[in-house]
Amino acid sequence: MKVLHLDSGSDWRGGQQQVAYLASGLMRHAGIEQYFVLRPASRLKKEIEDLNLTCYPLSLRSEADPISLSRLWLLLRRLQPDLIHAHDARSLGLAAILKAMGATQPIVSHRRVIFPIKNNSFSRWKYQQAPACIISVSWHIRHLLLNYGIAPGRIKVVYDSAKFPEEPSEVFRAQARERLGLNRKSLLLGCVGHFTAEKGHADLIKGFFRIQSQFPEARLLLIGDGRLKEQYRQLITQLDLSRKVFLPGLILDLHDAFAAMDLFVFPSVSEGLGSVLLQAMAYRVPVFASRVGGIPEIVIEGKTGFLFPPSDPVALANCVLLALPELNHILRCTEYAAQRIRSDFSITRMAQETARIYSNVLDS
């Protein structure tokens, strides 16, 4: 079986990490050949090439980019893949147009976000007719797709995955904290995410202001980048938190960061699943997250983590402050969460379920 993957993302975000995980998982699945069409300067291209998989760089600027479409058409004729896997909305648009041009390969599409789908004829055809199957990363997204008019039998839920690390030793943890300039008494809260409004970083900064008033040694690590970074800097300055909140930018290897964290706080106001939460759980970092979108499917209140209402800095702070004295309960949650990641959210499981979808699409 030959699969041609398309992803038009230029940034390194959760979706791109999952494509890389899927690629590595499918490599261990007998009989699947993989080829990738990706943006030339993307981090995902480097990750795929590091796996020694074939990658074709294309601009993929828009759904109707004539250069990308013509080169994709030639690539289809040369490679003769059995199916196309489109990993984002733009690449699904390109695949749908190729289908309208006469391409015979069935399309499998991934849907990871909960942003509204445009209500126009092209978008309706792109989602309702062009793909043979849409893979939803959560039941919440599946519900949204059903409301958009997509037939239930054409939607399959396959959860994202996490890479299970070796548990950091206390020595490594101490060294990681030292590299961040933290002492052993510091309570380090961490968050990883692109600096956009739907990720809710402003709520976390305001909530942290309340937390550090009771825990003066508390520190906040905000890993990521984006257009709102300067706005967050100004908010941090206004709250006199410049010496307590760190903005190191985008960090690709999060091993040190997760090892140093005491808590992972994820304040999204809109989230399809929140795959970075899976990684935090795999590192046995206690997770606090907003009760929104697909997050409650992985953060089970009081069992794998703690939930608070979105867009509410006071509730966020109270959730953390009420849990902190219950150390034994927190430790039980993190252990159960790590076990659940290992059993239900492995890369192997995600690859097997996706390969089964490929086979079913080709057999139908």
C-alpha positions as CSV (number, residue, x, y, z in Angstrom):
1,M,0.0,0.0,0.0
2,K,1.3,3.4,-1.0
3,V,0.2,6.5,1.0
4,L,0.8,10.1,-0.1
5,H,0.7,12.4,2.9
6,L,-0.1,16.2,2.5
7,D,0.5,18.8,5.2
8,S,0.6,22.5,4.4
9,G,1.6,23.7,7.9
10,S,4.7,26.0,8.0
11,D,4.8,26.1,11.9
12,W,5.7,23.3,14.3
13,R,2.5,22.7,16.2
14,G,0.7,19.8,17.7
15,G,-0.7,18.7,14.4
16,Q,2.7,18.5,12.8
17,Q,4.1,16.6,15.8
18,Q,1.3,14.0,15.4
19,V,2.0,13.6,11.7
20,A,5.7,12.8,12.6
21,Y,4.5,10.3,15.2
22,L,2.1,8.7,12.7
23,A,4.9,8.4,10.1
24,S,7.2,6.7,12.6
25,G,4.4,4.4,13.7
26,L,3.4,3.4,10.2
27,M,7.1,2.6,9.4
28,R,6.7,-0.4,11.7
29,H,3.5,-1.5,9.9
30,A,4.3,-4.0,7.2
31,G,3.3,-3.3,3.7
32,I,2.9,0.5,3.9
33,E,5.1,2.8,1.8
34,Q,4.9,6.5,2.7
35,Y,5.6,9.7,0.7
36,F,5.2,13.2,2.0
37,V,4.5,16.6,0.3
38,L,5.4,19.4,2.8
39,R,6.4,23.0,3.0
40,P,10.1,23.5,2.0
41,A,11.3,25.2,5.2
42,S,9.0,23.4,7.7
43,R,10.3,21.6,10.7
44,L,8.0,18.7,9.8
45,K,10.0,18.2,6.6
46,K,13.2,17.9,8.6
47,E,11.5,15.4,11.0
48,I,10.3,13.3,8.1
49,E,13.6,13.3,6.4
50,D,15.3,12.3,9.7
51,L,13.1,9.2,9.5
52,N,14.6,8.5,6.1
53,L,11.2,8.9,4.4
54,T,10.8,10.5,1.0
55,C,9.7,14.1,1.1
56,Y,8.7,16.4,-1.8
57,P,8.8,20.1,-1.0
58,L,6.0,22.3,-2.4
59,S,4.8,25.7,-1.5
60,L,1.1,24.6,-0.9
61,R,0.3,28.3,-0.5
62,S,-3.5,27.9,-1.0
63,E,-6.1,25.4,-1.9
64,A,-6.1,26.6,-5.5
65,D,-2.3,27.2,-5.9
66,P,-1.8,26.3,-9.6
67,I,1.9,25.4,-9.3
68,S,1.3,23.1,-6.4
69,L,-1.7,21.5,-8.1
70,S,0.2,20.8,-11.3
71,R,3.1,19.3,-9.5
72,L,0.9,17.2,-7.3
73,W,-0.8,15.9,-10.4
74,L,2.5,14.9,-11.9
75,L,3.5,13.3,-8.6
76,L,0.3,11.3,-8.5
77,R,1.0,10.0,-12.0
78,R,4.6,9.1,-11.1
79,L,4.1,7.6,-7.7
80,Q,0.7,6.0,-8.3
81,P,-0.2,6.0,-4.6
82,D,-3.2,4.0,-3.4
83,L,-4.6,6.8,-1.3
84,I,-4.0,10.4,-0.3
85,H,-4.0,11.4,3.4
86,A,-4.6,15.1,3.8
87,H,-3.6,16.3,7.3
88,D,-5.1,19.8,7.3
89,A,-7.8,21.9,5.7
90,R,-5.7,23.4,3.0
91,S,-4.2,20.1,1.9
92,L,-7.7,18.6,1.9
93,G,-8.8,21.4,-0.5
94,L,-5.9,20.6,-2.8
95,A,-6.7,16.9,-2.7
96,A,-10.3,17.6,-3.4
97,I,-9.5,19.7,-6.5
98,L,-7.2,16.9,-7.7
99,K,-10.1,14.6,-7.3
100,A,-12.3,16.9,-9.4
101,M,-9.5,17.0,-12.0
102,G,-9.8,13.2,-12.3
103,A,-7.5,11.7,-9.6
104,T,-8.8,8.3,-8.7
105,Q,-7.1,7.9,-5.3
106,P,-9.5,7.9,-2.3
107,I,-8.9,10.7,0.2
108,V,-8.5,10.2,4.0
109,S,-8.6,13.5,5.9
110,H,-7.6,14.5,9.4
111,R,-9.6,17.0,11.4
112,R,-7.9,18.3,14.5
113,V,-9.4,21.7,15.2
114,I,-12.8,23.0,16.2
115,F,-12.9,26.2,14.1
116,P,-16.1,26.5,12.2
117,I,-16.0,25.2,8.6
118,K,-16.9,27.8,6.1
119,N,-20.5,27.6,4.9
120,N,-20.0,27.8,1.1
121,S,-20.4,25.2,-1.7
122,F,-16.7,24.4,-2.0
123,S,-16.3,23.8,1.7
124,R,-19.4,21.6,1.9
125,W,-18.2,19.5,-1.1
126,K,-14.7,19.4,0.3
127,Y,-15.8,17.9,3.6
128,Q,-19.1,16.2,2.8
129,Q,-18.2,14.6,-0.6
130,A,-14.5,14.5,-1.4
131,P,-13.0,12.4,1.5
132,A,-13.8,8.7,1.8
133,C,-13.1,9.1,5.5
134,I,-12.4,11.9,8.0
135,I,-10.3,11.0,11.0
136,S,-11.4,13.1,14.0
137,V,-9.0,13.3,17.0
138,S,-11.8,13.5,19.5
139,W,-15.5,12.7,19.9
140,H,-16.1,16.4,20.4
141,I,-14.8,17.1,16.9
142,R,-16.9,14.2,15.5
143,H,-20.0,15.8,17.0
144,L,-19.2,19.1,15.3
145,L,-18.6,17.3,11.9
146,L,-22.0,15.5,12.3
147,N,-23.6,18.9,12.8
148,Y,-22.0,20.1,9.6
149,G,-23.8,17.4,7.7
150,I,-21.1,14.7,7.3
151,A,-22.4,11.2,7.3
152,P,-21.7,9.3,10.6
153,G,-20.1,6.3,8.7
154,R,-17.5,8.5,7.1
155,I,-16.1,9.8,10.4
156,K,-13.7,7.7,12.5
157,V,-12.3,8.8,15.9
158,V,-8.6,8.1,16.4
159,Y,-7.0,9.8,19.3
160,D,-3.6,11.5,19.1
161,S,-0.6,9.9,20.7
162,A,2.4,10.7,23.0
163,K,6.0,9.5,23.0
164,F,6.6,7.8,26.4
165,P,9.9,9.0,27.8
166,E,12.2,7.5,30.3
167,E,11.2,9.1,33.7
168,P,13.7,11.9,34.5
169,S,15.9,11.2,37.5
170,E,16.0,13.6,40.4
171,V,19.5,14.6,39.3
172,F,18.4,15.4,35.8
173,R,15.4,17.3,37.2
174,A,17.6,19.4,39.4
175,Q,19.9,20.1,36.5
176,A,17.0,21.1,34.3
177,R,15.7,23.5,36.9
178,E,19.2,24.9,37.4
179,R,19.5,25.6,33.7
180,L,16.3,27.7,34.1
181,G,17.7,29.5,37.1
182,L,15.3,27.9,39.5
183,N,16.1,26.7,43.0
184,R,14.6,23.6,44.6
185,K,11.9,25.5,46.5
186,S,10.4,27.1,43.4
187,L,7.0,25.9,42.3
188,L,7.2,25.8,38.5
189,L,4.0,26.0,36.5
190,G,4.5,25.4,32.8
191,C,2.5,25.7,29.6
192,V,3.3,24.9,26.0
193,G,1.3,26.4,23.1
194,H,1.2,28.9,20.2
195,F,0.6,32.5,21.4
196,T,-2.9,32.9,19.9
197,A,-6.0,34.1,21.6
198,E,-7.7,30.6,21.7
199,K,-4.9,29.2,23.8
200,G,-5.8,31.5,26.7
201,H,-2.3,32.5,27.9
202,A,-3.6,35.9,29.2
203,D,-6.0,34.0,31.6
204,L,-3.0,31.9,32.8
205,I,-0.9,35.0,33.5
206,K,-3.7,36.6,35.4
207,G,-4.4,33.4,37.3
208,F,-0.7,33.0,38.1
209,F,-0.8,36.5,39.6
210,R,-3.2,35.1,42.3
211,I,-1.2,31.9,42.7
212,Q,2.1,33.6,43.4
213,S,0.5,35.9,45.9
214,Q,0.1,32.8,48.1
215,F,3.3,31.0,46.8
216,P,5.9,33.7,46.4
217,E,8.5,31.1,45.1
218,A,6.2,30.2,42.3
219,R,7.4,30.7,38.7
220,L,5.7,30.4,35.3
221,L,7.2,29.0,32.1
222,L,5.4,29.9,28.9
223,I,6.9,28.0,26.0
224,G,5.9,29.0,22.5
225,D,5.8,31.9,20.1
226,G,3.3,33.9,18.1
227,R,1.8,37.2,17.3
228,L,0.5,37.9,20.9
229,K,3.9,37.5,22.5
230,E,4.5,41.2,22.9
231,Q,1.0,41.7,24.3
232,Y,1.7,39.1,26.9
233,R,5.0,40.7,27.8
234,Q,3.1,44.0,28.5
235,L,0.6,42.1,30.7
236,I,3.4,40.5,32.6
237,T,5.0,43.9,33.2
238,Q,1.7,45.5,34.3
239,L,1.3,42.8,36.9
240,D,4.9,43.2,38.1
241,L,5.7,39.6,37.2
242,S,8.8,40.1,35.0
243,R,11.0,38.3,37.4
244,K,8.6,35.4,37.8
245,V,7.4,34.6,34.3
246,F,9.7,33.2,31.6
247,L,9.2,33.4,27.9
248,P,11.9,31.3,26.3
249,G,10.3,31.1,22.9
250,L,9.7,28.0,20.9
251,I,11.5,24.9,22.3
252,L,11.5,21.9,20.0
253,D,12.9,19.4,22.5
254,L,10.7,19.7,25.6
255,H,12.5,17.0,27.6
256,D,14.3,19.5,29.9
257,A,11.2,21.6,30.3
258,F,8.8,18.8,31.3
259,A,11.5,17.4,33.7
260,A,11.7,20.8,35.4
261,M,7.9,21.4,35.8
262,D,5.9,20.8,38.9
263,L,2.5,21.5,37.3
264,F,1.3,21.8,33.7
265,V,-1.5,24.3,33.3
266,F,-3.4,24.5,30.0
267,P,-5.9,27.4,29.7
268,S,-7.3,26.9,26.2
269,V,-10.7,28.5,25.4
270,S,-11.0,26.4,22.2
271,E,-9.3,23.0,21.7
272,G,-9.9,19.9,19.6
273,L,-8.1,17.6,21.9
274,G,-4.9,19.2,23.3
275,S,-2.2,16.6,22.4
276,V,0.5,18.4,24.4
277,L,-1.5,17.4,27.5
278,L,-0.8,13.8,26.6
279,Q,2.9,14.5,26.5
280,A,2.8,16.2,29.9
281,M,1.0,13.2,31.4
282,A,3.6,10.8,29.9
283,Y,6.2,12.8,31.8
284,R,4.1,12.4,35.0
285,V,3.6,16.2,35.3
286,P,0.3,16.9,37.1
287,V,-2.2,18.5,34.6
288,F,-4.6,21.3,35.1
289,A,-6.7,22.2,32.1
290,S,-9.8,24.1,31.0
291,R,-13.0,22.1,30.6
292,V,-13.5,22.8,26.9
293,G,-13.6,21.0,23.6
294,G,-12.1,17.5,23.6
295,I,-9.9,18.1,26.7
296,P,-12.3,16.3,29.2
297,E,-11.9,13.2,27.0
298,I,-8.3,12.9,28.2
299,V,-8.3,14.9,31.4
300,I,-10.7,13.1,33.7
301,E,-11.5,15.2,36.7
302,G,-9.8,13.9,39.8
303,K,-8.4,10.8,38.0
304,T,-5.9,12.0,35.4
305,G,-5.9,15.7,36.2
306,F,-7.9,18.7,37.2
307,L,-10.3,20.8,35.2
308,F,-11.5,24.5,35.5
309,P,-13.9,26.6,33.4
310,P,-12.4,28.4,30.4
311,S,-11.7,32.2,30.4
312,D,-11.8,32.4,34.2
313,P,-8.4,33.3,35.8
314,V,-9.9,33.2,39.3
315,A,-11.3,29.6,38.8
316,L,-7.9,28.6,37.3
317,A,-6.0,29.9,40.3
318,N,-8.5,28.3,42.7
319,C,-8.2,25.0,41.0
320,V,-4.5,25.0,41.4
321,L,-4.5,26.4,45.0
322,L,-7.1,23.9,46.2
323,A,-5.2,20.9,44.8
324,L,-1.7,21.8,46.0
325,P,-2.2,20.7,49.6
326,E,-3.5,17.3,48.5
327,L,-0.1,16.0,47.3
328,N,-0.9,12.3,47.6
329,H,-4.0,12.8,45.5
330,I,-2.0,14.7,42.9
331,L,0.6,11.9,42.7
332,R,-2.2,9.2,42.3
333,C,-3.6,11.2,39.4
334,T,-0.2,11.6,37.7
335,E,0.5,7.9,38.0
336,Y,-2.9,6.9,36.6
337,A,-2.6,9.4,33.8
338,A,0.8,8.0,32.8
339,Q,-0.6,4.4,32.8
340,R,-3.5,5.5,30.6
341,I,-1.1,7.2,28.2
342,R,0.9,4.1,27.9
343,S,-2.1,1.8,27.3
344,D,-4.5,4.1,25.3
345,F,-2.5,6.8,23.6
346,S,0.6,5.1,22.2
347,I,2.1,5.8,18.8
348,T,1.7,2.2,17.9
349,R,-2.0,2.3,18.7
350,M,-2.6,5.4,16.6
351,A,-0.7,3.9,13.7
352,Q,-2.6,0.6,13.9
353,E,-6.0,2.3,13.9
354,T,-5.0,4.6,11.0
355,A,-3.7,1.7,9.0
356,R,-7.0,-0.2,9.6
357,I,-8.8,2.9,8.2
358,Y,-6.6,2.9,5.1
359,S,-7.4,-0.8,4.5
360,N,-11.1,-0.3,5.0
361,V,-11.2,2.7,2.6
362,L,-9.3,0.7,-0.1
363,D,-11.6,-2.4,0.4
364,S,-14.8,-0.4,0.2
